Every structure is written in structure tokens, then in C-alpha cells.
Amino acid sequence: MRVDRGPRPDGGVRTTGTEESVLLHTAGRAAHITLNRPKALNALSHAMVRRIDEALTAWEHDPAVETVVITGAGERGLCAGGDIRAVHDDARDGDGTASAAFWRDEYHLNARIAHYPKPYVAVMDGIVMGGGVGISAHGSVRIVTERSRVAMPETGIGFVPDVGGTYLLSLAPGELGTHLALTGAQIGAADALLCGLADHYVPSDALRAFVADLADLTVEQVLARHTQSPPTGELAGRREWIDACYAADTVEEIVRRLLAHGDTAAKEAAETLLTRSPSALKVTLAALRHARRLGSLERVLDQEYRVSCAALSTPDLVEGIRAQVIDKDRNPRWSPATLAEVTDTDVERCFTSLGEHELGLAGPGTTPEAAR
């Protein structure tokens, strides 16, 4: 892999090429990763995941690099998630091995980012969803702006939050993480800070100067120069009904409590849940509850890998992506169609050990039963 360091004759910074989906360059003490698929909202492909990992390896051992910065090309956002069209095609027409291999490398990258020995600055401007959360919210310095829209929207496509999302959301105050995981709701800067998905707020018009200053100053100096208080969020004022309703042990009871509460926003949340994949909702709730007991990101990623691989053999993943992304009719036909039809056995099947195909981040000897 080539990571160019020198300046161009025009005074800019040399990169690895404008046609590549991940651009790499260094400027002063900072090394930069730019996701470069703006037309696809910088959705992650397997090749992009591998390229980011290779760059982190090179920079980890480069004494000239003190800070790593990740941004997204274009004006719409950092990253809208993984390349779910590829997952759709693999689940529908293939044997699932390509998706499983992609997730294996992606989840390893998520864990690596969480433990990276140098400051990893994620600029979470604009849309940051799914896999975009995985490459940013595990970083040590997470920046949001007034344009940030952060979400784990997987239940809307018949999938379950992954990339360590169930770990992050299980740590959110009260039941905020449960609300976000089940509904897939998008949140802004203040709510991302409240839920522990981000660390600092920087106005979008200050981002260029913020990133430029990382070439010459320490991360602490740059943060002190540019961070501000975010605009007011929404979730803090909704904690009463969110905590009361989502503390229930079943999705059916959560929906019942939301509908009975009386708050308009609670009713809207219930209505949203009733449009999501019933199977994905029940597996997501179980995954979140298990994540609280598993204790480490690595154990949770191991669990998420089992769940993700199980989703490849279910009808809802293909149908959800078809309805939301391929045909865009926004009318998925879930199977089973109702919460009542999804059995405990159906849910437990998604957590079954993969044997020799386990992700294995938590090391040998860890089993799905550890979450029980």
C-alpha cells in the first residue's frame, strides 16, 4: 500500500489518487483517511475496509504520524453504512460467504479502532449510519456538528444493529439505546453526545480549520480552540417515557406501553416499531440485553457476527433491502408478519455458535452462553 507524504507542486497534499474509494494522505503530524464514494454516501465496501486497516497498520508504526483523522467526501455525510446492495445480492443469489467475509474484516476493524494507540479523530458530519457508526463511534475523539444525523437503522431492513452498535447502545443512559436500536431513529449532535456516541461539538463551518489545525497542534489544543456547546437535543426531555416503556422484557410489551403512555412522541415510536421487521425487533432486543452482560466490545462483536450470519438465511434481510434500497417501494412484506408469530426459538437460533467459523475476537473459550 502506498501512503504519500510529500507536498504537491501546487502546495496541496499528495494523495493516492482521485479514483480510489479511500484516499490517504498526511499533512504535518496528522494522517488522513477520506472515504471517497460520495454518490453512494461513502458506503463501505470490503475493499475499503481492508484499505483502512492497512493504513492504520502503516501509521501505527510511523513515528511521524501522531493523529489519524477520518472524514467523508462530499457534502452529505461521513458514511451511510455498509454496501447493503452487495449483501442483498449475496444473500439472494449467493451462499453468504462474501458477506460473512466482509463482516469478519469489518468487525475486526471496529475493534482495532476502539483500541488504536494514537488519537483517532472521527469527523461525524452529516449522515453517519450503520457501518459509518462502526468506523467513527469507536474512535477516541468523535466530532459531531449541527448537520450530524447518527443512526443504527438496521431493523428497517430486516437486520440487527452490528459493527459494535449493540455494545455502544447498551451503554447509553437508561433505555435510550433500546429506543434507538429498535426504532432506528436518527439523532442530532446533542443527543449523540448524551448517548455516548460522540465526544465534542464543532460547528460545520469550523471543520476546515479544525482539520487543518491537526497538522500542527495536538488534539487537545485543537479541541480547545474549536469545540462549542451543541444546540439543544430532544432525548433528554423524553427520558421519562423512554425509560419506562423500553424497560419491558418483550417487544410486545414495549409497544403496548408506548401506545398507552399518552405522549405523542411515544405513540409515534410505537407506530414506527410496527413498521419494522418483527424478527429483527425481537433479535435486537435480545442482543442489547445480552450485550449489557457480555461486558466487552470484543464479546459483543463476536455475538453480532453470529447474529449477522444468521440473518443471511432469513427472508427479511433480502426483503427489507429490496423495499428500502432496491425497489424503494417502502413496503416490505415481513415473514413472519407479526411479533406474535416470532417465537423464542426463532430468536435463540440467531445466537447459536458458529463453531470453527466464530469471529473469535474475545479469544478461545468464549461461547454464546456467556451472555445468558
NUTI-238650 format. One record per residue (C-alpha): residue number from 1; residue in three letters; x, y, z. Coordinates in steps of 0.5 Angstrom, whole numbers, plus 500, padded with zeros to 3 digits. Example, Ala and Ser with C-alpha at 12.3 -4.5 7.8 and 13.67 -1.06 7.14 Angstrom:
# residues 2
+-----+-----+-----+-----+-----+
!   n ! res !  c1 !  c2 !  c3 !
+-----+-----+-----+-----+-----+
!   1 ! ala ! 525 ! 491 ! 516 !
!   2 ! ser ! 527 ! 498 ! 514 !
+-----+-----+-----+-----+-----+
# end
This chain:
# residues 372
+-----+-----+-----+-----+-----+
!   n ! res !  c1 !  c2 !  c3 !
+-----+-----+-----+-----+-----+
!   1 ! met ! 500 ! 500 ! 500 !
!   2 ! arg ! 503 ! 507 ! 498 !
!   3 ! val ! 501 ! 513 ! 503 !
!   4 ! asp ! 504 ! 519 ! 500 !
!   5 ! arg ! 507 ! 524 ! 505 !
!   6 ! gly ! 510 ! 530 ! 501 !
!   7 ! pro ! 507 ! 536 ! 498 !
!   8 ! arg ! 505 ! 537 ! 491 !
!   9 ! pro ! 508 ! 543 ! 487 !
!  10 ! asp ! 501 ! 547 ! 488 !
!  11 ! gly ! 502 ! 547 ! 495 !
!  12 ! gly ! 497 ! 542 ! 496 !
!  13 ! val ! 498 ! 535 ! 499 !
!  14 ! arg ! 499 ! 529 ! 495 !
!  15 ! thr ! 494 ! 523 ! 496 !
!  16 ! thr ! 494 ! 516 ! 493 !
!  17 ! gly ! 489 ! 518 ! 487 !
!  18 ! thr ! 482 ! 521 ! 486 !
!  19 ! glu ! 479 ! 515 ! 483 !
!  20 ! glu ! 480 ! 511 ! 489 !
!  21 ! ser ! 474 ! 510 ! 494 !
!  22 ! val ! 479 ! 511 ! 500 !
!  23 ! leu ! 484 ! 517 ! 500 !
!  24 ! leu ! 490 ! 517 ! 504 !
!  25 ! his ! 495 ! 523 ! 506 !
!  26 ! thr ! 499 ! 526 ! 511 !
!  27 ! ala ! 499 ! 533 ! 513 !
!  28 ! gly ! 504 ! 535 ! 518 !
!  29 ! arg ! 503 ! 531 ! 524 !
!  30 ! ala ! 496 ! 528 ! 522 !
!  31 ! ala ! 495 ! 522 ! 517 !
!  32 ! his ! 488 ! 523 ! 514 !
!  33 ! ile ! 483 ! 518 ! 511 !
!  34 ! thr ! 478 ! 520 ! 507 !
!  35 ! leu ! 472 ! 516 ! 505 !
!  36 ! asn ! 471 ! 517 ! 497 !
!  37 ! arg ! 465 ! 515 ! 495 !
!  38 ! pro ! 460 ! 521 ! 495 !
!  39 ! lys ! 455 ! 519 ! 490 !
!  40 ! ala ! 454 ! 513 ! 495 !
!  41 ! leu ! 454 ! 517 ! 501 !
!  42 ! asn ! 461 ! 514 ! 502 !
!  43 ! ala ! 458 ! 507 ! 504 !
!  44 ! leu ! 463 ! 502 ! 506 !
!  45 ! ser ! 466 ! 496 ! 501 !
!  46 ! his ! 470 ! 490 ! 503 !
!  47 ! ala ! 476 ! 493 ! 499 !
!  48 ! met ! 475 ! 500 ! 503 !
!  49 ! val ! 475 ! 496 ! 510 !
!  50 ! arg ! 482 ! 493 ! 508 !
!  51 ! arg ! 485 ! 499 ! 506 !
!  52 ! ile ! 483 ! 503 ! 512 !
!  53 ! asp ! 486 ! 497 ! 516 !
!  54 ! glu ! 492 ! 497 ! 512 !
!  55 ! ala ! 493 ! 505 ! 513 !
!  56 ! leu ! 492 ! 504 ! 521 !
!  57 ! thr ! 498 ! 499 ! 521 !
!  58 ! ala ! 503 ! 503 ! 517 !
!  59 ! trp ! 501 ! 509 ! 521 !
!  60 ! glu ! 501 ! 506 ! 528 !
!  61 ! his ! 509 ! 505 ! 527 !
!  62 ! asp ! 510 ! 511 ! 524 !
!  63 ! pro ! 513 ! 516 ! 529 !
!  64 ! ala ! 512 ! 522 ! 524 !
!  65 ! val ! 504 ! 521 ! 525 !
!  66 ! glu ! 501 ! 523 ! 532 !
!  67 ! thr ! 494 ! 523 ! 530 !
!  68 ! val ! 489 ! 520 ! 525 !
!  69 ! val ! 483 ! 523 ! 522 !
!  70 ! ile ! 477 ! 520 ! 518 !
!  71 ! thr ! 473 ! 524 ! 514 !
!  72 ! gly ! 468 ! 523 ! 508 !
!  73 ! ala ! 468 ! 526 ! 501 !
!  74 ! gly ! 462 ! 530 ! 499 !
!  75 ! glu ! 457 ! 535 ! 503 !
!  76 ! arg ! 452 ! 529 ! 505 !
!  77 ! gly ! 456 ! 526 ! 511 !
!  78 ! leu ! 461 ! 521 ! 513 !
!  79 ! cys ! 458 ! 514 ! 511 !
!  80 ! ala ! 451 ! 512 ! 511 !
!  81 ! gly ! 454 ! 505 ! 512 !
!  82 ! gly ! 456 ! 498 ! 509 !
!  83 ! asp ! 455 ! 497 ! 502 !
!  84 ! ile ! 448 ! 493 ! 503 !
!  85 ! arg ! 446 ! 492 ! 496 !
!  86 ! ala ! 452 ! 487 ! 496 !
!  87 ! val ! 450 ! 484 ! 502 !
!  88 ! his ! 443 ! 484 ! 499 !
!  89 ! asp ! 445 ! 480 ! 492 !
!  90 ! asp ! 450 ! 475 ! 496 !
!  91 ! ala ! 444 ! 473 ! 501 !
!  92 ! arg ! 439 ! 473 ! 495 !
!  93 ! asp ! 444 ! 470 ! 490 !
!  94 ! gly ! 450 ! 467 ! 493 !
!  95 ! asp ! 452 ! 463 ! 499 !
!  96 ! gly ! 453 ! 469 ! 504 !
!  97 ! thr ! 461 ! 467 ! 504 !
!  98 ! ala ! 462 ! 474 ! 501 !
!  99 ! ser ! 458 ! 478 ! 507 !
! 100 ! ala ! 461 ! 474 ! 512 !
! 101 ! ala ! 468 ! 475 ! 510 !
! 102 ! phe ! 466 ! 483 ! 509 !
! 103 ! trp ! 463 ! 483 ! 517 !
! 104 ! arg ! 469 ! 479 ! 519 !
! 105 ! asp ! 474 ! 484 ! 517 !
! 106 ! glu ! 470 ! 490 ! 519 !
! 107 ! tyr ! 468 ! 488 ! 526 !
! 108 ! his ! 476 ! 487 ! 527 !
! 109 ! leu ! 477 ! 494 ! 524 !
! 110 ! asn ! 472 ! 496 ! 529 !
! 111 ! ala ! 475 ! 493 ! 535 !
! 112 ! arg ! 482 ! 496 ! 532 !
! 113 ! ile ! 479 ! 503 ! 532 !
! 114 ! ala ! 477 ! 502 ! 539 !
! 115 ! his ! 484 ! 501 ! 542 !
! 116 ! tyr ! 488 ! 505 ! 537 !
! 117 ! pro ! 494 ! 507 ! 540 !
! 118 ! lys ! 494 ! 514 ! 537 !
! 119 ! pro ! 489 ! 519 ! 537 !
! 120 ! tyr ! 483 ! 517 ! 532 !
! 121 ! val ! 479 ! 523 ! 530 !
! 122 ! ala ! 473 ! 522 ! 527 !
! 123 ! val ! 469 ! 528 ! 524 !
! 124 ! met ! 462 ! 525 ! 524 !
! 125 ! asp ! 459 ! 531 ! 520 !
! 126 ! gly ! 452 ! 530 ! 516 !
! 127 ! ile ! 450 ! 522 ! 516 !
! 128 ! val ! 453 ! 517 ! 520 !
! 129 ! met ! 449 ! 511 ! 520 !
! 130 ! gly ! 451 ! 503 ! 521 !
! 131 ! gly ! 458 ! 502 ! 519 !
! 132 ! gly ! 459 ! 509 ! 519 !
! 133 ! val ! 458 ! 509 ! 526 !
! 134 ! gly ! 463 ! 503 ! 527 !
! 135 ! ile ! 469 ! 507 ! 524 !
! 136 ! ser ! 467 ! 513 ! 528 !
! 137 ! ala ! 464 ! 512 ! 534 !
! 138 ! his ! 469 ! 507 ! 537 !
! 139 ! gly ! 475 ! 512 ! 536 !
! 140 ! ser ! 478 ! 516 ! 542 !
! 141 ! val ! 476 ! 523 ! 539 !
! 142 ! arg ! 469 ! 524 ! 536 !
! 143 ! ile ! 466 ! 530 ! 533 !
! 144 ! val ! 459 ! 532 ! 531 !
! 145 ! thr ! 456 ! 538 ! 528 !
! 146 ! glu ! 449 ! 541 ! 527 !
! 147 ! arg ! 449 ! 537 ! 521 !
! 148 ! ser ! 450 ! 530 ! 524 !
! 149 ! arg ! 445 ! 525 ! 523 !
! 150 ! val ! 447 ! 519 ! 527 !
! 151 ! ala ! 443 ! 512 ! 527 !
! 152 ! met ! 443 ! 505 ! 527 !
! 153 ! pro ! 437 ! 504 ! 522 !
! 154 ! glu ! 438 ! 496 ! 521 !
! 155 ! thr ! 431 ! 494 ! 524 !
! 156 ! gly ! 428 ! 498 ! 518 !
! 157 ! ile ! 432 ! 493 ! 513 !
! 158 ! gly ! 430 ! 486 ! 517 !
! 159 ! phe ! 437 ! 487 ! 520 !
! 160 ! val ! 440 ! 488 ! 527 !
! 161 ! pro ! 445 ! 493 ! 529 !
! 162 ! asp ! 452 ! 491 ! 528 !
! 163 ! val ! 459 ! 494 ! 528 !
! 164 ! gly ! 459 ! 494 ! 536 !
! 165 ! gly ! 453 ! 498 ! 535 !
! 166 ! thr ! 449 ! 494 ! 541 !
! 167 ! tyr ! 455 ! 495 ! 545 !
! 168 ! leu ! 455 ! 502 ! 544 !
! 169 ! leu ! 448 ! 503 ! 545 !
! 170 ! ser ! 448 ! 498 ! 551 !
! 171 ! leu ! 452 ! 503 ! 555 !
! 172 ! ala ! 447 ! 509 ! 553 !
! 173 ! pro ! 444 ! 512 ! 559 !
! 174 ! gly ! 437 ! 509 ! 562 !
! 175 ! glu ! 434 ! 506 ! 556 !
! 176 ! leu ! 436 ! 511 ! 550 !
! 177 ! gly ! 440 ! 506 ! 547 !
! 178 ! thr ! 434 ! 501 ! 547 !
! 179 ! his ! 430 ! 506 ! 544 !
! 180 ! leu ! 435 ! 508 ! 538 !
! 181 ! ala ! 436 ! 501 ! 537 !
! 182 ! leu ! 429 ! 499 ! 536 !
! 183 ! thr ! 426 ! 505 ! 532 !
! 184 ! gly ! 433 ! 506 ! 528 !
! 185 ! ala ! 431 ! 514 ! 530 !
! 186 ! gln ! 436 ! 519 ! 527 !
! 187 ! ile ! 439 ! 524 ! 533 !
! 188 ! gly ! 443 ! 530 ! 532 !
! 189 ! ala ! 449 ! 533 ! 536 !
! 190 ! ala ! 447 ! 534 ! 543 !
! 191 ! asp ! 443 ! 527 ! 543 !
! 192 ! ala ! 449 ! 523 ! 540 !
! 193 ! leu ! 453 ! 527 ! 546 !
! 194 ! leu ! 448 ! 525 ! 551 !
! 195 ! cys ! 448 ! 517 ! 549 !
! 196 ! gly ! 456 ! 517 ! 549 !
! 197 ! leu ! 456 ! 516 ! 541 !
! 198 ! ala ! 460 ! 523 ! 541 !
! 199 ! asp ! 465 ! 527 ! 545 !
! 200 ! his ! 465 ! 534 ! 542 !
! 201 ! tyr ! 461 ! 539 ! 538 !
! 202 ! val ! 464 ! 543 ! 533 !
! 203 ! pro ! 460 ! 548 ! 528 !
! 204 ! ser ! 461 ! 545 ! 521 !
! 205 ! asp ! 463 ! 552 ! 519 !
! 206 ! ala ! 469 ! 551 ! 523 !
! 207 ! leu ! 471 ! 544 ! 521 !
! 208 ! arg ! 476 ! 546 ! 515 !
! 209 ! ala ! 480 ! 550 ! 521 !
! 210 ! phe ! 479 ! 544 ! 526 !
! 211 ! val ! 482 ! 539 ! 521 !
! 212 ! ala ! 488 ! 544 ! 518 !
! 213 ! asp ! 490 ! 545 ! 526 !
! 214 ! leu ! 491 ! 538 ! 527 !
! 215 ! ala ! 497 ! 539 ! 522 !
! 216 ! asp ! 501 ! 543 ! 527 !
! 217 ! leu ! 498 ! 542 ! 534 !
! 218 ! thr ! 496 ! 537 ! 539 !
! 219 ! val ! 489 ! 534 ! 539 !
! 220 ! glu ! 488 ! 537 ! 546 !
! 221 ! gln ! 490 ! 544 ! 543 !
! 222 ! val ! 485 ! 544 ! 537 !
! 223 ! leu ! 479 ! 542 ! 541 !
! 224 ! ala ! 480 ! 547 ! 546 !
! 225 ! arg ! 481 ! 552 ! 540 !
! 226 ! his ! 474 ! 550 ! 536 !
! 227 ! thr ! 469 ! 546 ! 541 !
! 228 ! gln ! 463 ! 549 ! 543 !
! 229 ! ser ! 456 ! 547 ! 546 !
! 230 ! pro ! 451 ! 544 ! 542 !
! 231 ! pro ! 444 ! 546 ! 540 !
! 232 ! thr ! 439 ! 543 ! 545 !
! 233 ! gly ! 437 ! 536 ! 543 !
! 234 ! glu ! 431 ! 532 ! 544 !
! 235 ! leu ! 432 ! 526 ! 548 !
! 236 ! ala ! 434 ! 529 ! 555 !
! 237 ! gly ! 426 ! 531 ! 555 !
! 238 ! arg ! 424 ! 524 ! 553 !
! 239 ! arg ! 427 ! 520 ! 558 !
! 240 ! glu ! 421 ! 519 ! 563 !
! 241 ! trp ! 417 ! 515 ! 558 !
! 242 ! ile ! 423 ! 512 ! 554 !
! 243 ! asp ! 426 ! 509 ! 560 !
! 244 ! ala ! 419 ! 507 ! 563 !
! 245 ! cys ! 417 ! 504 ! 556 !
! 246 ! tyr ! 423 ! 501 ! 554 !
! 247 ! ala ! 425 ! 497 ! 560 !
! 248 ! ala ! 420 ! 492 ! 559 !
! 249 ! asp ! 422 ! 485 ! 557 !
! 250 ! thr ! 419 ! 484 ! 551 !
! 251 ! val ! 418 ! 488 ! 544 !
! 252 ! glu ! 410 ! 487 ! 545 !
! 253 ! glu ! 410 ! 490 ! 552 !
! 254 ! ile ! 414 ! 496 ! 550 !
! 255 ! val ! 409 ! 497 ! 544 !
! 256 ! arg ! 404 ! 497 ! 549 !
! 257 ! arg ! 407 ! 501 ! 554 !
! 258 ! leu ! 408 ! 506 ! 548 !
! 259 ! leu ! 401 ! 506 ! 546 !
! 260 ! ala ! 398 ! 507 ! 553 !
! 261 ! his ! 403 ! 513 ! 555 !
! 262 ! gly ! 399 ! 519 ! 552 !
! 263 ! asp ! 406 ! 522 ! 550 !
! 264 ! thr ! 405 ! 524 ! 542 !
! 265 ! ala ! 412 ! 522 ! 541 !
! 266 ! ala ! 411 ! 515 ! 545 !
! 267 ! lys ! 406 ! 514 ! 540 !
! 268 ! glu ! 410 ! 515 ! 534 !
! 269 ! ala ! 415 ! 511 ! 537 !
! 270 ! ala ! 410 ! 505 ! 537 !
! 271 ! glu ! 408 ! 506 ! 530 !
! 272 ! thr ! 415 ! 506 ! 528 !
! 273 ! leu ! 416 ! 500 ! 531 !
! 274 ! leu ! 410 ! 497 ! 528 !
! 275 ! thr ! 413 ! 498 ! 521 !
! 276 ! arg ! 420 ! 495 ! 523 !
! 277 ! ser ! 422 ! 487 ! 522 !
! 278 ! pro ! 418 ! 483 ! 528 !
! 279 ! ser ! 424 ! 478 ! 528 !
! 280 ! ala ! 429 ! 484 ! 527 !
! 281 ! leu ! 426 ! 487 ! 533 !
! 282 ! lys ! 426 ! 481 ! 538 !
! 283 ! val ! 433 ! 479 ! 536 !
! 284 ! thr ! 435 ! 486 ! 537 !
! 285 ! leu ! 432 ! 487 ! 544 !
! 286 ! ala ! 436 ! 480 ! 546 !
! 287 ! ala ! 442 ! 483 ! 543 !
! 288 ! leu ! 442 ! 489 ! 547 !
! 289 ! arg ! 440 ! 485 ! 554 !
! 290 ! his ! 446 ! 480 ! 552 !
! 291 ! ala ! 451 ! 486 ! 551 !
! 292 ! arg ! 450 ! 489 ! 558 !
! 293 ! arg ! 452 ! 483 ! 561 !
! 294 ! leu ! 458 ! 481 ! 556 !
! 295 ! gly ! 462 ! 487 ! 558 !
! 296 ! ser ! 467 ! 488 ! 553 !
! 297 ! leu ! 467 ! 490 ! 546 !
! 298 ! glu ! 470 ! 484 ! 543 !
! 299 ! arg ! 465 ! 479 ! 546 !
! 300 ! val ! 459 ! 484 ! 543 !
! 301 ! leu ! 462 ! 484 ! 536 !
! 302 ! asp ! 463 ! 476 ! 537 !
! 303 ! gln ! 456 ! 476 ! 538 !
! 304 ! glu ! 454 ! 481 ! 533 !
! 305 ! tyr ! 458 ! 476 ! 528 !
! 306 ! arg ! 453 ! 470 ! 530 !
! 307 ! val ! 447 ! 475 ! 529 !
! 308 ! ser ! 449 ! 478 ! 522 !
! 309 ! cys ! 451 ! 471 ! 519 !
! 310 ! ala ! 444 ! 468 ! 522 !
! 311 ! ala ! 441 ! 474 ! 518 !
! 312 ! leu ! 443 ! 472 ! 511 !
! 313 ! ser ! 439 ! 466 ! 512 !
! 314 ! thr ! 432 ! 469 ! 514 !
! 315 ! pro ! 428 ! 472 ! 509 !
! 316 ! asp ! 427 ! 479 ! 512 !
! 317 ! leu ! 434 ! 482 ! 510 !
! 318 ! val ! 433 ! 481 ! 503 !
! 319 ! glu ! 426 ! 484 ! 503 !
! 320 ! gly ! 428 ! 490 ! 507 !
! 321 ! ile ! 434 ! 492 ! 503 !
! 322 ! arg ! 429 ! 491 ! 497 !
! 323 ! ala ! 424 ! 495 ! 500 !
! 324 ! gln ! 428 ! 501 ! 502 !
! 325 ! val ! 434 ! 501 ! 497 !
! 326 ! ile ! 433 ! 497 ! 491 !
! 327 ! asp ! 426 ! 498 ! 489 !
! 328 ! lys ! 425 ! 504 ! 494 !
! 329 ! asp ! 417 ! 502 ! 495 !
! 330 ! arg ! 418 ! 503 ! 502 !
! 331 ! asn ! 413 ! 497 ! 503 !
! 332 ! pro ! 417 ! 491 ! 506 !
! 333 ! arg ! 413 ! 484 ! 507 !
! 334 ! trp ! 416 ! 481 ! 513 !
! 335 ! ser ! 416 ! 474 ! 515 !
! 336 ! pro ! 414 ! 473 ! 520 !
! 337 ! ala ! 409 ! 479 ! 519 !
! 338 ! thr ! 407 ! 480 ! 527 !
! 339 ! leu ! 411 ! 480 ! 533 !
! 340 ! ala ! 407 ! 474 ! 536 !
! 341 ! glu ! 409 ! 470 ! 530 !
! 342 ! val ! 416 ! 470 ! 532 !
! 343 ! thr ! 418 ! 465 ! 537 !
! 344 ! asp ! 423 ! 465 ! 543 !
! 345 ! thr ! 426 ! 459 ! 539 !
! 346 ! asp ! 427 ! 463 ! 533 !
! 347 ! val ! 431 ! 469 ! 537 !
! 348 ! glu ! 435 ! 464 ! 540 !
! 349 ! arg ! 437 ! 461 ! 534 !
! 350 ! cys ! 441 ! 467 ! 532 !
! 351 ! phe ! 445 ! 467 ! 537 !
! 352 ! thr ! 448 ! 460 ! 536 !
! 353 ! ser ! 455 ! 458 ! 536 !
! 354 ! leu ! 459 ! 458 ! 529 !
! 355 ! gly ! 464 ! 453 ! 531 !
! 356 ! glu ! 470 ! 454 ! 527 !
! 357 ! his ! 467 ! 460 ! 524 !
! 358 ! glu ! 467 ! 464 ! 530 !
! 359 ! leu ! 469 ! 471 ! 530 !
! 360 ! gly ! 474 ! 470 ! 536 !
! 361 ! leu ! 475 ! 477 ! 538 !
! 362 ! ala ! 474 ! 475 ! 545 !
! 363 ! gly ! 479 ! 469 ! 545 !
! 364 ! pro ! 478 ! 462 ! 545 !
! 365 ! gly ! 473 ! 459 ! 551 !
! 366 ! thr ! 468 ! 464 ! 550 !
! 367 ! thr ! 461 ! 462 ! 548 !
! 368 ! pro ! 454 ! 465 ! 547 !
! 369 ! glu ! 452 ! 462 ! 553 !
! 370 ! ala ! 456 ! 468 ! 557 !
! 371 ! ala ! 451 ! 473 ! 555 !
! 372 ! arg ! 446 ! 469 ! 558 !
+-----+-----+-----+-----+-----+
# end
